[in-house]
Amino acid sequence: MSVSTSRPTTLYGGQTGRRVTVRDIAAAKERGEKWPMLTAYDALTARVFDDAGIPVLLVGDSAGMVVFGHESTIPVTVDDLIPLTAAVVRGTSRAMIVADLPFGAYQAGVAEALHTGARFLKEAGAHAIKLEGGRRVLPQVEALVAAGIPVMAHLGLTPQSVNAFGGYRVQGRGEDGERLMADAKDLEAAGAFSVVLECVPTELAERVTAALSIPTIGIGAGPGTDAQVLVWQDMAGLTPHTAKFVKRYAEVGGVLRGAAEEFAADVVSGTFPGPEHTYR
């Protein structure tokens, strides 16, 4: 078996003929390279993003809202996410695929986290997992990394804790910022290869990014993080209402509605299917 030692010259859009790995992520931090991450939940969309050069795709528990129609991420289960993750893996050839561990799938302790993490790697082919929380999940992070499961951490506004936060609010102001900084350092020490910072003040995100040797991935955390992530339906304009931190790069919702209306009009008028769409 040959062992590949090549690394992409750039993480975004670089070509290696293999999957992006945690070593590539670390090398980008060393180079000071910023890079993009998007969510994905199906093979066709994942292929589009992979072809666009997006180096990391997250199969997020945000599927609860954008795929399954729930009001939060809380109802999402492991069995919901495993087939979505497997589809994204099958639809890509270069991107690292990170799977979210959903609420109730790792909080009980190390054994539960290891069981869930192993399922995502074995059954879905994920390359890493993401989990939320700071000091309370350090034993899980250490155990997962020791078992060979790369861990992306997540601090700040952790959506699985929305009920405890009393809503979707900016986190990390005042003394809470120092606790978040300590959590970030502890997660790095526990072996996490990166950390998502969600809805935290820009200044805090910049300080955390400077303090860590692992990359930070911002979502509503300002421009000073090493990477940025958005839910693709928000980014592409499919979601009707989005948060302040979202930039809409397209209006896919309008395009799809227009296509559906045009199709319906052709069917009603009898112009579809035409001769070019029929067999003889």
C-alpha positions in Angstrom: 0.0 0.0 0.0 1.4 3.4 -1.0 1.4 6.2 1.5 0.6 9.7 0.2 2.7 12.5 1.7 1.6 15.3 -0.7 -0.2 18.3 0.7 -2.3 20.8 -1.2 -0.5 24.1 -2.0 -3.7 25.8 -0.7 -6.5 24.2 1.3 -9.3 25.9 -0.7 -9.2 24.6 -4.3 -5.9 22.8 -4.0 -5.5 19.5 -5.8 -3.9 16.4 -4.3 -5.9 13.4 -5.7 -6.9 12.5 -2.1 -9.0 13.6 0.8 -8.2 16.6 2.9 -6.9 15.5 6.3 -6.4 17.0 9.7 -2.8 17.5 8.8 -3.8 19.7 5.8 -6.0 21.7 8.2 -3.1 22.2 10.6 -0.8 23.2 7.7 -3.2 25.9 6.6 -3.1 27.4 10.1 0.7 27.5 10.0 0.6 29.2 6.6 -2.0 31.8 7.8 -4.4 30.6 5.1 -8.1 31.3 5.5 -10.5 28.7 4.2 -14.2 28.0 3.8 -16.5 25.3 5.2 -20.1 24.7 4.2 -22.8 22.3 5.4 -24.1 19.5 3.1 -26.8 16.9 3.5 -27.1 15.1 0.2 -24.8 13.7 -2.5 -25.7 16.1 -5.3 -25.2 19.3 -3.4 -22.0 17.9 -1.8 -20.6 17.1 -5.2 -21.2 20.7 -6.3 -19.3 22.1 -3.2 -16.5 19.5 -3.6 -16.1 20.5 -7.3 -16.0 24.2 -6.1 -13.0 23.3 -4.0 -14.6 23.6 -0.5 -12.1 21.6 1.6 -14.4 20.7 4.6 -18.1 19.8 4.5 -20.1 19.6 7.7 -23.1 17.3 7.9 -24.6 19.4 10.7 -27.5 18.8 13.1 -28.8 22.0 11.5 -30.5 19.3 9.3 -33.1 19.4 11.9 -34.3 22.7 10.5 -33.3 22.8 6.9 -33.9 19.1 6.1 -36.5 17.8 8.6 -38.4 21.0 9.3 -38.0 21.1 13.1 -37.7 24.4 15.0 -34.3 23.5 16.5 -31.5 20.9 16.4 -32.7 19.1 19.5 -35.0 16.4 17.8 -32.2 15.2 15.5 -31.0 11.6 16.1 -27.9 9.6 15.1 -30.1 7.5 12.8 -31.3 10.7 11.1 -27.7 11.9 10.4 -25.9 8.7 9.4 -27.6 8.3 6.0 -27.2 12.0 5.3 -23.5 11.7 6.1 -23.1 8.6 4.0 -24.6 10.4 1.1 -22.3 13.3 1.4 -19.3 11.0 1.6 -20.4 9.2 -1.6 -20.9 12.4 -3.4 -17.4 13.8 -2.8 -13.8 12.8 -3.5 -11.7 15.5 -1.9 -13.4 17.3 1.0 -13.1 16.2 4.5 -16.5 15.2 5.8 -17.3 16.1 9.4 -20.4 14.7 11.1 -22.2 16.4 14.0 -22.9 14.3 17.1 -26.5 15.2 17.8 -28.0 16.1 21.2 -28.2 13.1 23.5 -25.6 11.1 21.7 -22.5 11.9 23.7 -23.4 14.0 26.8 -23.9 10.9 29.0 -20.2 10.0 29.0 -17.2 8.6 27.3 -18.8 5.2 26.4 -21.7 6.9 24.6 -19.5 9.3 22.8 -17.2 6.5 21.6 -20.1 4.4 20.4 -21.7 7.3 18.5 -18.4 8.4 17.0 -17.5 4.9 15.8 -20.9 4.6 14.1 -20.4 7.7 12.1 -16.9 6.5 10.9 -17.9 2.9 10.3 -21.4 3.2 9.0 -21.3 6.5 7.2 -17.6 6.9 6.3 -17.2 10.3 8.1 -13.6 11.5 8.5 -14.2 13.4 11.8 -16.9 14.3 14.2 -18.0 17.6 15.8 -19.4 18.0 19.3 -20.5 21.0 21.4 -19.3 22.2 24.8 -16.2 23.0 26.8 -14.9 21.5 30.0 -17.8 19.2 30.4 -17.0 17.3 27.3 -13.2 17.1 27.7 -13.2 13.4 28.7 -15.2 12.6 25.6 -12.8 14.6 23.4 -9.8 12.9 24.9 -11.3 9.4 24.5 -12.4 10.0 20.9 -9.0 11.3 19.8 -7.3 8.4 21.6 -9.6 6.0 19.7 -8.5 7.6 16.4 -11.6 9.7 15.8 -10.7 13.3 15.0 -12.7 15.9 16.9 -13.9 19.4 15.8 -15.0 21.3 18.9 -17.7 23.9 19.1 -18.0 26.8 21.6 -20.0 30.0 22.0 -23.6 29.7 20.9 -24.0 25.9 20.9 -27.5 25.3 19.5 -28.0 22.1 21.4 -28.0 24.2 24.6 -30.4 26.8 23.2 -33.0 26.0 26.0 -30.3 26.6 28.7 -29.3 29.9 27.0 -32.8 31.1 26.9 -32.7 31.6 23.1 -30.2 32.3 20.3 -28.0 35.0 21.9 -24.5 36.2 21.5 -22.2 34.4 23.9 -18.8 35.2 25.5 -19.2 38.7 26.7 -17.5 39.9 29.9 -16.3 37.1 32.2 -18.0 34.5 29.9 -15.3 35.4 27.4 -12.5 34.3 29.7 -14.3 31.0 30.4 -14.6 30.5 26.7 -10.9 31.2 26.2 -10.1 28.6 28.9 -12.4 26.1 27.3 -10.8 26.6 23.9 -7.3 26.0 25.3 -8.5 22.9 27.2 -10.1 21.5 24.1 -6.9 22.0 22.2 -5.0 20.2 24.9 -7.5 17.4 24.8 -6.7 16.8 21.2 -9.4 18.7 19.2 -8.0 19.5 15.7 -10.2 22.7 15.3 -12.9 24.7 17.1 -16.0 26.3 15.8 -16.8 29.7 17.4 -20.4 30.7 17.0 -22.0 34.1 17.7 -19.2 35.5 19.9 -17.8 39.0 19.9 -15.2 39.7 17.1 -12.5 40.8 19.6 -12.9 37.5 21.6 -12.7 35.4 18.5 -9.5 37.2 17.4 -7.9 36.6 20.8 -8.9 32.9 20.8 -7.6 32.5 17.3 -4.2 34.0 18.3 -4.0 31.9 21.4 -4.6 28.5 19.7 -2.3 26.5 17.4 -5.4 24.8 16.0 -7.7 26.6 13.5 -10.8 28.4 14.6 -13.9 28.3 12.4 -16.2 31.3 12.7 -19.9 31.6 12.3 -21.1 35.0 13.5 -17.6 35.5 15.0 -16.2 38.2 12.8 -13.4 38.1 10.2 -10.5 37.2 12.5 -11.0 33.5 12.6 -9.0 31.0 10.5 -12.0 29.8 8.6 -15.7 30.6 8.1 -18.7 28.3 7.9 -22.3 28.8 6.9 -25.3 26.6 6.4 -25.5 26.3 2.7 -29.3 27.0 2.5 -28.6 30.3 4.3 -25.6 31.1 2.1 -27.5 30.4 -1.2 -30.7 32.1 -0.3 -33.0 29.1 0.2 -33.8 29.8 3.8 -36.5 32.5 4.1 -35.1 34.2 7.2 -31.4 34.3 8.2 -29.3 35.6 11.1 -27.4 38.9 10.9 -24.1 37.1 10.3 -25.3 35.5 7.1 -24.4 36.8 3.7 -26.7 35.6 0.9 -24.6 34.8 -2.2 -27.6 33.7 -4.3 -31.3 33.5 -4.3 -31.8 29.8 -4.9 -35.3 29.9 -3.4 -36.5 32.3 -6.1 -34.8 30.3 -8.9 -36.5 27.1 -7.8 -39.9 28.8 -7.4 -39.5 30.3 -10.9 -38.6 26.9 -12.4 -41.5 25.2 -10.6 -44.0 27.9 -11.9 -42.6 27.6 -15.4 -42.9 23.8 -15.4 -46.5 24.1 -14.0 -47.4 26.6 -16.7 -46.1 24.3 -19.5 -48.0 21.3 -18.1 -51.2 23.3 -17.8 -50.9 24.7 -21.3 -49.9 21.3 -22.8 -46.6 22.5 -24.1 -44.6 20.0 -22.0 -43.7 17.5 -22.9 -42.8 18.5 -26.4 -41.6 16.4 -29.3 -38.0 16.7 -28.1 -39.0 15.1 -24.8 -40.8 12.1 -26.1 -39.8 8.7 -27.6 -40.8 7.1 -30.9 
